Structures are given as structure tokens and as C-alpha cells.
């Protein structure tokens, strides 16, 4: 995906940071074990979050270890492995395959085309294991591509495709927790799609590429409107999460949902546009970020 579903490292204890990193290493290890180096480079924070969420919910038997790896050949790191880490490795391959095809379609990048061909056989193996999830990925992304070709600026309609795709990925077991998991995936998928559009708007305008926000960009209240939409979606995602009986790693999961997903957004608020750079002679101007109502203030102990 796009790497928006990350932790706010500043708000983690050293123990929580180590625990989160163990899932990161576990997913990286699973990708390498199942799909080699080609699969390993597709690693994303979004699937690290999902592996931790599903593990917290279903509490599977964990395997742990401490190993060195190619990216870290000297210092050994602890890793966590289980059935859901492996599942998220499979979903990473499927999502990366279609993302590379999309990059080829948008930018005619031969690097993306070549990489997609390298992942093709691996994607076919994942599709045999998880036909429903892979069918949802394919169908929803095809629908999204059609809407983009039609230059659709209905934000709800275009983001629905990504939301429905992620809802199918979150609902791995089709059991009593299907509804809140689907609600989480749906809202988070829409957030990711619109957040990506928000971040890429300036670049898409310069390159004359499709962006669903072009219909409202430049209009009065644009920034506030985008912030309100993103806040609403994360509120829906967090509300669905609170319906799940997650105890293990709950503090880390809440860190992601209430704070971590906003780190890229706040970085963009302090990043000057090219117009601002030209106006101020290349010097950065820092803007105050909009208040984030999705982040709860800690309650006083008094």
C-alpha cells in the first residue's frame, strides 16, 4: 500500500517500540522466506499493522527468534512469526503486484513493469491460496481504474473501491468479528486512498495526472474539508476497532489509529509548496498544523 498506517514512535515506550519492530522484522522475514528478496522489498508498514491487529484479536501461537539479516548484518533483531504474519506477507505480494501495474499504467515506468513481471508468479501462488481476497483486490482496483479514466471527482465513490478492497483483506476468517474488521478495513482503505491523493495533488497537477481532489482543490475551505473527511474516516475506523477484544499490543494499535496515521499529514502541513519556495526564495515557511480531533488528550490522574 502506501505506508500511511505507521506508529508515532515518539509516543512509544522502549518496550513497545521493540515489540512493534519485532512484527516488522517478522513480516520481512516471512516475505523473504516465502518469496525471496523480490518479495522482501515489498514490505510495508500498513501490513505490519494488520499482522499485529489480527494477532492481537485471535492470539495465535507465536514463534520468536533473534537473527541478523541482509539489511542489518551486524546487529541482531527479534522477530515474531505466526499464521497472520504469513497471511499479511501474502497480501503484501498481491497488493504490490497490482500497485506496480498501476504505476506502469500511470507513469509508463519500465522499472515498475519489470518488477510486476517478477512478482507475477508469486501473485498467482497467493491467488490460489486466497482467491476471495485476490478477486476483491482485482475487481475493486479495476473499478477504481475505470472511475479514474472517467475523471470521476466523487470522493466517496472512488474511495469506496479502495475501502471495499481493504475490508476484504481485513476479514480473513469470516467469523463473529467480520463486521468490525470489515468496518475497520473499509474506513482505513478510504483514508489511505484520500490521504495519498492529498499528498500527491501538487505533483499530479504538474504532471497532468488524475487526482480525485481536483474537483475541490483551490476552493475556499479546501484544507478544512480534507481534514474533516480524513478525521471522520479515522474516527469510524477507531470506533470499529474498539468493538474488538484486543488486549495484547492494544496500546501500540491505538498509537497507530489515534496518532501514527496522522504523522505524514502533519509533515505535509510543514512542507512548503513550490509556489511558496519561489515566493520566499527557497526558504521554508512553517505552518501550524490543523488541530487533530482524532487524537485524544490524556486524562489527568487527579
Secondary structure as GFF3:
##gff-version 3
##sequence-region A 1 302
A	DSSP	three_ten_helix	9	11	.	.	.	ID=ss1
A	DSSP	alpha_helix	14	40	.	.	.	ID=ss2
A	DSSP	alpha_helix	45	58	.	.	.	ID=ss3
A	DSSP	beta_strand	63	67	.	.	.	ID=ss4
A	DSSP	beta_strand	77	81	.	.	.	ID=ss5
A	DSSP	alpha_helix	83	107	.	.	.	ID=ss6
A	DSSP	alpha_helix	110	129	.	.	.	ID=ss7
A	DSSP	alpha_helix	131	149	.	.	.	ID=ss8
A	DSSP	alpha_helix	155	170	.	.	.	ID=ss9
A	DSSP	alpha_helix	178	206	.	.	.	ID=ss10
A	DSSP	three_ten_helix	212	215	.	.	.	ID=ss11
A	DSSP	alpha_helix	222	241	.	.	.	ID=ss12
A	DSSP	alpha_helix	250	258	.	.	.	ID=ss13
A	DSSP	three_ten_helix	260	262	.	.	.	ID=ss14
A	DSSP	alpha_helix	263	269	.	.	.	ID=ss15
A	DSSP	alpha_helix	274	279	.	.	.	ID=ss16
###
